[in-house]
Each structure stands twice: as C-alpha cells, then as structure tokens.
Amino acid sequence: MDSFLEEEEEEEVAAAAAKSPAAQATSTLLPALHLPFLPRHLYQPVSYEHKSDFKKSKEACLSYIQDAMLQKQWKRAAEFLTYYIESLEKDFSRESVGPSEMIWRMGAEILCHHSGSSIKEFNSFTEQMKTLGLKRYLKISLEHTFYLLCNGLIDEAYQNLSLAESWRFGERSAVQDEEKKLIQAYRGLLDYYSWCKQKNILLEHGQDGFEDLSVEQEMHSCFRKAAVSLQEIITIPGVWDLFVKCYVDLLEFYGDHNEAHQVLNEYAYNSKFPANPNAHVYLYQFLKRHGEPKKSLISALKILHDIVPSHELMIDFNTMLQKSKKRKKRRLGLEVIFSALDYAGWKENLKAWSCLARQMKQIVISEKHLDWIKQEWSSRKDWWPAFHFSRYLAKRNWQENESLSYEKAVVAGILLGKDCKYFKYVSHQGCKAQVKRFRILKKFVNKHNRVYLRISGLSDSSVQP
C-alpha cells in the first residue's frame, strides 16, 4: 500500500468501524477480524458532493480484495471485504446499491478458504445472499449445494435443491426455467447417488439370500426420480456428460439397452448438440461392452479421431484398423498413429511407438505402400527429427526405458536412415550391452537403407539427416 495511518488514527478508525451497523451485520457472516491498515483516502469522510472520490475509494478497496485473493491471503481479503460492504452502506448517493454478484462470489470464495470460517457461517452468508439477490437465488442455491457436497453434507444438499426447485419469484422467465431445469438435474444426480447406495446393499448381500423389500423399494423409488430428472435435462442441447453417464447406467442396470443406445447415439450425433469428444467415447465404450461389430466401433472412433487426434483411444483405433483386410483402413491406421505422435503427451508412449514401428516394418519388408510413409513424413520431416529423434532424447530414452528407445530407433532408422543420431546412439548402446534385438535392428536398417532414400526423395546414400 502507498501510505498508512498513524497508530492513533488506526485505533480510532477500528473502534468506530466495529460500532457501525454494517460491521455488526457482517460479523455474522465473517470471522471476528480487525480491520487492516488501509490507505488514508479510504477513511476520509464521504459526501454526495465527493461522489467521484468515493467511487475511486471503492474501486481501490476492491483492487486490494482481488490482490489478497490472488495471493491467497484470505484473512486480509476478508477484512477488506468487510470494509468494502461497509463502504456501500455509507454511500450517500441517491443510487440504490444492491448486493452484487461480485460480493457474493468474493465472499463465498473467501469463506471457503478462510481458516477461521465454518460451515455455519458459510450457510448464513449464502442464505442472506439468496434473500437479497432474488434474481440470483437459483444460481446461489446451486453453488451452495456444491459447497455442501464438498463437505460431505449430502442430505443438506438435497434439501437445498428441493427448496430451490419449488422456489418462485415474479413472472416466469426463460432464464429462470433453464436454471430450474439445472437444479432439477442435479437433484436427479443425488437421487442416482442414493440409488447406487441401495443397489450396492442389495448386491453385497444377494449371495447370502438377503432380502429386504424396503431397500429394494427405496432403490426403485430413487431410480424413478433420477430417471425423470436426468432424461429431461439431456434432451436440451448442451454438454451433459455426467448426467448422460448416470442415466445410461440406470438404463443398462434394468436391461433397457436399446434406450441406452438411442440416448448415446442422440448425444453423439445430434447436430443441435455441440461437438463433444466424450459423447463418442461413451458411445464407443457402450458398443464395446455389448459386443457390437467392429464396423460400429470404428465408426465411433473415426469421429473421435477427427475431433481429438491425440485421444488415448487412438491406440485401440489403430489396432482395429491394422487388423482390417481393407487397404483403406490400414492406410488410415498409419495416419492415426502418426497424428497421435505429433503431440507432446505421446512422446514417450511405448504402445504408440510399438504400433508405428510394427506397421512400418511390415511396409518396408513387403516394399508395398511406401508412398503411405512418404506422405505422412513429408509434412513432418522438418520438425520430427528435433522433436523425437535428437541425441539428447536418445540418451534419456535409453537410460529410462530400453523398450521405448528400441521402438523409436526402428522408426528413426526407417525415416532418417542409418546415420540418424537417435538410431546410431541407441543401436550402439544396445549392441554394446549385447542385446540381440538391437543387433538385428541394426542389420535391418542397414539392409533397408534405400527405403530412407525413397521416402526422403534422395538419390545419394551419403546424405545425413
């Protein structure tokens, strides 16, 4: 801060602030804290004539709150917020100042992290924000629910959602309807949670002949309530991953596979919904669980590849494509694995390099479809050598994972030839360690070095990468 009050002034201001109505009102919301040393201008009396100065003071105080929050100084932030709320009370302008969303969000964040805060204080603060900010009642209720859930208060969270669902204020609006549906959907998730608990009780005791009609009835009751809520929300265009997964789980448990399949198809392929890679993941996993034909699995993963070429399921996709008898699909498989290895997260993925090395060796041995490799390599030859095949990476890969270095050396030798730095280092270390497969690898690359020339479009074997 630029300047501070003298000690005598600080004591007087702190005493006066403690007696103010605003300070007494906020004492129920925040832990008992003393006001900090604030810049002198924040304590100057405010009049209507000096409205612009007062506005600057509020803005300065707000910046201190934000700075304290960014530095995770929650006690300091709470003290500044207390003063900020008091400043709004002292605003002598004719404009009415309501509880802004900013105060609600800052206060909630501070109370969540403040060491002196408690659930009771957070609940009190939230309830007051709901009452004062009626237009934000549903939004505040939902975030209040999240807070209760994070603290393990499931029943309280459910009750909070039920109250919010039955809440009415003013004329019905489109925004209010959307928020209501979201409230209903989260209540459906808690019904699903209760259903899971009851289901697990029955499954755990099923082998022992345990029969409790009340537990089974409760489970079916939770199923009906959850299904109704979840089914409604997932028909609205949007990203509803968690809700869809829970609803499909309910349907699958009761054997309604056709309905579950239809839900997932709609979620993945309906053009009204935003592009969502998870939708295709869920569909693929469902199809795989139920033994659907590979054609359907490939179709689901093809779209996933188009959206997220670096997705972890690209290993499965490549494997299925390589087993196909159709040349077009095998070609796509090579493209898929090359695309995945363009991403840093795949640099040390042993499975990915194994897939690529295996397919490239097959192509080289048969001497068919070398143009596939050439096409993929043409757009990567300027940056892959430094990205994947530097001497530094060769040394590190060899020290950390011998199998990874072997697979990468296969690819490096084919793409960059026998003089490639990565291949030379790894093959030398492997032969030095008397590992048989590295001697075989060295002979293989030397034998097929002409492949490197064809892929690179060179005619002189003396060219070094």
C-alpha positions in Angstrom: 0.0 0.0 0.0 1.1 3.6 -0.7 0.6 5.1 2.8 -0.7 4.1 6.2 -2.5 5.7 9.1 -0.6 6.7 12.2 -1.1 4.3 15.2 -3.6 6.6 17.0 -5.7 7.0 13.9 -5.8 3.3 13.3 -7.1 2.6 16.7 -9.9 5.2 16.4 -11.0 4.0 13.0 -11.0 0.4 14.1 -13.2 1.3 17.1 -15.6 3.3 15.0 -15.9 0.7 12.4 -16.6 -2.0 15.0 -19.6 0.1 16.2 -21.1 0.7 12.7 -24.3 -1.1 11.7 -22.6 -2.6 8.6 -19.8 -4.1 10.6 -22.3 -5.6 13.1 -24.3 -7.0 10.1 -21.2 -8.6 8.5 -20.0 -10.0 11.8 -22.5 -12.8 11.5 -21.1 -13.5 8.0 -17.3 -13.4 8.7 -15.0 -14.4 11.5 -14.3 -11.8 14.1 -11.4 -9.9 12.5 -9.9 -6.4 13.0 -9.8 -4.0 10.1 -6.4 -3.8 8.4 -4.2 -0.8 7.9 -5.9 0.8 4.9 -4.7 3.7 2.8 -5.6 7.1 4.2 -8.0 8.1 1.5 -10.2 5.1 2.2 -11.0 6.5 5.6 -11.9 10.0 4.5 -15.5 11.1 5.1 -17.6 10.8 2.0 -20.3 13.2 0.9 -22.6 13.3 -2.1 -20.5 16.2 -3.5 -17.4 14.0 -3.4 -19.2 11.1 -5.1 -16.4 10.6 -7.6 -13.7 10.4 -4.9 -15.9 7.9 -3.0 -16.1 5.8 -6.2 -12.4 5.8 -6.5 -12.1 4.7 -2.9 -14.4 1.8 -3.5 -12.5 0.8 -6.6 -9.2 0.9 -4.8 -10.6 -1.2 -1.9 -11.9 -3.7 -4.5 -8.5 -4.0 -6.1 -7.0 -4.8 -2.6 -9.5 -7.5 -2.2 -8.7 -9.0 -5.5 -5.0 -8.8 -4.9 -5.3 -10.5 -1.5 -7.4 -13.3 -3.0 -4.8 -13.8 -5.8 -2.1 -14.2 -3.2 -4.4 -16.5 -1.1 -4.3 -14.1 1.8 -7.8 -15.0 2.9 -7.8 -13.2 6.3 -6.6 -10.0 4.7 -9.2 -10.4 1.9 -12.0 -10.9 4.5 -11.0 -7.7 6.3 -11.0 -5.7 3.1 -14.4 -7.2 2.0 -15.8 -6.2 5.4 -14.7 -2.7 4.8 -16.0 -2.8 1.2 -19.5 -3.8 2.3 -19.4 -1.0 4.9 -18.4 1.5 2.3 -21.5 0.6 0.2 -23.7 1.3 3.3 -22.0 4.7 3.7 -22.7 5.6 0.1 -24.8 8.8 0.3 -25.5 8.9 -3.4 -29.1 8.6 -4.5 -28.4 5.4 -6.4 -29.6 2.2 -4.7 -26.8 -0.3 -4.2 -27.9 -3.9 -4.1 -25.8 -6.9 -3.2 -23.8 -7.5 -6.4 -22.9 -10.9 -7.7 -19.3 -9.8 -7.2 -19.8 -9.6 -3.4 -21.5 -13.0 -3.3 -18.7 -14.7 -5.3 -15.8 -13.0 -3.4 -17.5 -13.7 -0.1 -18.1 -17.3 -0.9 -14.6 -17.8 -2.1 -13.1 -16.2 1.0 -15.3 -18.2 3.4 -14.4 -21.4 1.6 -10.7 -20.9 2.3 -10.6 -18.8 5.4 -9.1 -20.8 8.3 -11.5 -19.2 10.8 -14.6 -19.9 8.7 -17.1 -22.6 9.4 -20.0 -24.3 7.5 -22.5 -22.5 9.7 -21.0 -19.1 8.7 -21.0 -20.0 5.1 -24.6 -21.2 5.2 -25.6 -17.9 6.9 -23.8 -15.8 4.3 -25.3 -17.8 1.5 -28.9 -17.5 2.8 -28.6 -13.8 3.2 -27.2 -13.5 -0.4 -30.2 -15.6 -1.6 -32.7 -13.3 0.1 -31.0 -10.0 -1.0 -30.3 -11.2 -4.6 -33.6 -12.7 -5.6 -32.7 -12.7 -9.3 -29.7 -14.9 -8.5 -31.5 -17.1 -6.0 -31.3 -20.3 -8.1 -27.7 -19.7 -9.1 -26.6 -19.1 -5.5 -28.6 -22.2 -4.4 -26.8 -24.4 -6.9 -23.3 -23.2 -5.7 -24.4 -23.6 -2.1 -25.3 -27.2 -3.0 -21.8 -27.7 -4.4 -20.3 -26.4 -1.2 -22.4 -28.7 0.9 -21.5 -31.7 -1.3 -17.8 -30.9 -1.0 -18.2 -31.0 2.8 -20.0 -34.4 2.7 -23.4 -33.0 3.6 -25.4 -35.0 1.1 -28.8 -34.7 2.8 -28.5 -31.0 3.3 -27.5 -30.5 -0.3 -30.6 -32.5 -1.4 -32.8 -30.4 0.8 -31.3 -27.2 -0.6 -32.0 -28.4 -4.1 -35.6 -29.4 -3.3 -36.3 -25.9 -1.8 -34.8 -24.2 -4.8 -36.8 -26.3 -7.2 -40.1 -25.2 -5.6 -39.0 -21.5 -5.4 -40.9 -18.9 -7.3 -40.3 -15.2 -7.9 -42.0 -12.7 -10.1 -43.0 -13.6 -13.7 -41.7 -16.8 -15.1 -38.8 -16.2 -17.5 -36.7 -18.3 -19.9 -33.6 -17.8 -17.8 -35.4 -18.9 -14.7 -36.8 -22.0 -16.4 -33.3 -23.0 -17.6 -31.9 -22.6 -14.1 -34.8 -24.6 -12.6 -34.0 -27.5 -15.0 -30.4 -27.4 -13.9 -31.5 -27.5 -10.3 -33.8 -30.5 -11.1 -31.0 -32.2 -12.9 -28.6 -32.0 -10.0 -31.3 -33.3 -7.7 -31.6 -36.2 -10.1 -27.8 -36.8 -9.7 -28.3 -37.1 -5.9 -31.2 -39.5 -6.5 -28.9 -41.5 -8.7 -26.3 -41.5 -5.8 -29.0 -42.8 -3.4 -29.9 -45.4 -6.0 -26.3 -46.6 -6.2 -26.1 -46.9 -2.4 -29.3 -49.0 -2.3 -28.1 -51.1 -5.3 -24.8 -51.9 -3.6 -26.5 -53.0 -0.4 -28.6 -55.5 -2.4 -25.7 -56.7 -4.5 -23.4 -57.2 -1.5 -26.0 -59.4 0.3 -27.5 -61.0 -2.7 -25.4 -64.2 -2.5 -26.4 -64.6 1.1 -30.1 -64.7 0.3 -30.6 -61.3 1.8 -34.0 -59.9 1.1 -35.1 -56.6 2.3 -38.2 -55.3 0.5 -37.9 -51.8 1.9 -34.3 -51.4 0.5 -35.5 -52.7 -2.9 -38.5 -50.3 -2.9 -36.3 -47.4 -1.9 -33.9 -48.3 -4.8 -36.7 -48.4 -7.4 -38.1 -45.1 -6.0 -34.7 -43.4 -6.4 -34.5 -44.9 -9.9 -37.8 -43.4 -11.0 -37.0 -39.9 -9.6 -33.5 -39.9 -11.0 -34.6 -41.2 -14.4 -37.2 -38.5 -14.8 -34.9 -35.6 -13.9 -31.9 -36.9 -16.0 -34.0 -37.8 -19.0 -35.3 -34.2 -19.2 -32.0 -32.4 -18.9 -30.2 -34.5 -21.6 -32.8 -33.6 -24.2 -31.7 -30.0 -24.1 -28.7 -29.2 -26.5 -25.6 -28.9 -24.4 -22.7 -30.8 -22.7 -24.3 -33.1 -20.2 -21.6 -35.8 -19.8 -22.1 -36.7 -16.1 -25.9 -36.7 -16.5 -25.8 -38.9 -19.6 -23.4 -41.4 -18.0 -25.7 -41.8 -14.9 -28.8 -42.1 -17.0 -27.3 -44.8 -19.2 -26.1 -46.6 -16.1 -29.6 -46.7 -14.8 -31.0 -48.0 -18.1 -28.3 -50.7 -18.5 -28.9 -52.0 -15.0 -32.5 -52.6 -15.8 -31.7 -54.1 -19.2 -33.0 -51.3 -21.4 -30.1 -51.5 -23.8 -32.0 -50.2 -26.8 -33.0 -47.0 -24.9 -29.4 -46.5 -23.6 -28.0 -47.0 -27.2 -30.5 -44.4 -28.5 -29.6 -41.9 -25.8 -25.9 -42.2 -26.6 -26.5 -42.0 -30.4 -28.6 -38.9 -29.9 -25.9 -37.3 -27.7 -23.1 -38.1 -30.1 -24.7 -37.4 -33.5 -27.5 -34.8 -32.9 -26.3 -31.7 -34.8 -28.0 -29.4 -32.3 -25.5 -30.5 -29.6 -22.0 -29.0 -29.6 -19.1 -31.2 -30.8 -18.1 -33.3 -27.8 -15.4 -35.9 -27.9 -16.8 -37.5 -24.7 -20.0 -38.3 -26.4 -18.2 -40.5 -28.9 -16.1 -42.1 -26.1 -19.3 -43.1 -24.2 -20.9 -44.5 -27.3 -17.7 -46.5 -28.2 -17.5 -47.9 -24.6 -21.1 -48.9 -24.7 -20.8 -50.6 -28.1 -17.7 -52.4 -26.9 -19.4 -53.6 -23.7 -22.2 -55.1 -25.7 -20.1 -56.8 -28.3 -21.2 -54.7 -31.2 -19.5 -55.3 -34.7 -16.1 -53.7 -35.3 -17.6 -51.5 -38.0 -19.7 -49.7 -35.4 -16.7 -49.3 -33.1 -14.5 -47.9 -35.9 -17.3 -45.5 -36.9 -17.4 -44.1 -33.4 -13.7 -43.8 -33.1 -13.3 -42.2 -36.5 -15.3 -39.2 -35.4 -13.4 -39.1 -32.1 -10.1 -39.0 -34.2 -11.4 -36.1 -36.2 -12.2 -34.1 -33.1 -9.3 -35.2 -30.8 -6.5 -36.9 -32.7 -4.4 -37.2 -29.5 -7.1 -39.1 -27.5 -5.8 -42.2 -25.7 -8.3 -44.4 -27.5 -6.3 -43.8 -30.7 -4.3 -46.9 -29.8 -7.4 -49.0 -29.9 -8.4 -47.3 -33.1 -5.1 -48.0 -34.7 -5.1 -51.7 -33.6 -8.5 -52.3 -35.1 -7.6 -50.6 -38.4 -4.4 -52.6 -38.7 -6.3 -55.9 -38.4 -8.6 -54.9 -41.2 -8.3 -56.6 -44.6 -9.2 -53.4 -46.3 -6.2 -51.3 -47.6 -8.0 -48.0 -47.0 -8.4 -48.8 -43.3 -4.8 -49.9 -42.9 -3.8 -46.6 -44.5 -6.0 -44.7 -42.1 -4.4 -46.6 -39.2 -0.9 -45.3 -40.2 -2.3 -41.8 -40.3 -3.9 -42.1 -36.9 -0.8 -43.2 -35.1 1.4 -40.6 -36.9 -1.1 -37.9 -35.8 -1.1 -39.0 -32.2 2.7 -38.8 -32.0 2.5 -35.2 -33.2 1.5 -34.3 -29.6 4.0 -34.0 -26.7 1.9 -36.1 -24.4 2.6 -39.1 -26.6 6.4 -38.6 -26.9 7.1 -41.5 -24.5 4.1 -43.7 -25.2 5.6 -47.1 -25.7 2.4 -48.6 -27.2 2.1 -45.9 -29.8 5.7 -46.3 -30.9 5.3 -50.0 -31.0 2.3 -49.7 -33.2 4.1 -47.4 -35.6 7.3 -49.4 -35.6 5.4 -52.7 -36.3 3.4 -51.2 -39.2 6.4 -49.5 -40.8 8.4 -52.7 -40.6 5.6 -54.6 -42.4 5.5 -52.0 -45.1 9.3 -51.9 -45.5 9.6 -55.7 -45.7 6.8 -56.1 -48.2 8.0 -52.9 -50.1 4.4 -52.1 -50.7 2.7 -48.8 -49.8 6.0 -46.9 -49.2 4.1 -43.9 -50.5 1.9 -44.0 -47.4 5.0 -43.4 -45.2 6.3 -40.8 -47.6 3.1 -38.9 -47.5 3.0 -38.9 -43.7 6.7 -38.0 -43.4 6.6 -35.1 -45.9 4.8 -32.8 -43.5 6.9 -33.9 -40.5 10.4 -34.2 -41.7 11.2 -30.6 -40.8 10.3 -30.9 -37.2 10.1 -34.5 -36.1 13.9 -35.1 -36.0 14.3 -32.4 -33.3 11.0 -33.2 -31.6 11.5 -37.0 -31.3 15.0 -38.1 -32.6 17.6 -35.8 -31.0 20.7 -37.3 -29.4 19.6 -35.9 -26.1 16.3 -37.9 -26.3 18.2 -41.0 -27.4 20.4 -40.8 -24.3 17.5 -40.1 -22.0 15.2 -42.8 -23.5 17.9 -45.4 -23.3 18.5 -44.7 -19.6 14.8 -44.6 -18.7 13.1 -47.1 -20.9 15.1 -49.5 -23.1 12.0 -50.9 -24.9 10.8 -47.4 -25.8 14.3 -46.5 -27.2 14.2 -49.7 -29.3 10.8 -48.9 -30.9 11.7 -45.3 -31.6 15.0 -46.4 -33.1 13.1 -48.7 -35.5 11.1 -45.7 -36.7 14.1 -43.3 -36.7 16.2 -45.7 -38.7 13.5 -46.1 -41.4 12.6 -42.5 -41.6 16.1 -40.9 -41.3 18.4 -43.7 -42.3 21.4 -45.5 -40.7 23.2 -42.2 -40.0 20.3 -40.8 -37.8 21.7 -39.5 -34.5 19.0 -41.2 -32.5 19.3 -44.6 -34.3 23.2 -44.5 -34.1 23.2 -43.8 -30.4 20.6 -46.4 -29.4 21.8 -49.2 -31.7 25.4 -48.6 -30.4 24.3 -48.8 -26.8 22.2 -51.9 -27.5 24.9 -53.7 -29.3 27.4 -52.7 -26.5 25.0 -54.2 -23.9 24.9 -57.3 -26.1 21.1 -57.2 -26.5 20.3 -59.4 -29.5 17.4 -57.5 -30.8 19.5 -54.3 -31.2 22.0 -56.2 -33.4 19.1 -57.5 -35.5 17.7 -53.9 -35.7 21.0 -52.6 -36.9 21.2 -55.2 -39.7 17.6 -54.5 -40.7 18.1 -50.7 -41.0 21.4 -51.2 -42.9 19.7 -53.6 -45.3 16.8 -51.4 -46.0 18.6 -48.0 -46.0 17.4 -47.5 -49.6 13.9 -47.1 -48.1 15.0 -44.0 -46.4 16.3 -42.7 -49.7 12.9 -43.3 -51.4 10.9 -41.8 -48.5 13.2 -38.7 -48.5 13.3 -38.4 -52.3 17.1 -38.7 -52.2 19.5 -40.5 -54.6 22.7 -40.3 -52.6 23.2 -42.6 -49.6 25.8 -40.2 -48.2 23.2 -37.6 -47.2 22.9 -37.3 -43.4 19.8 -36.1 -41.5 
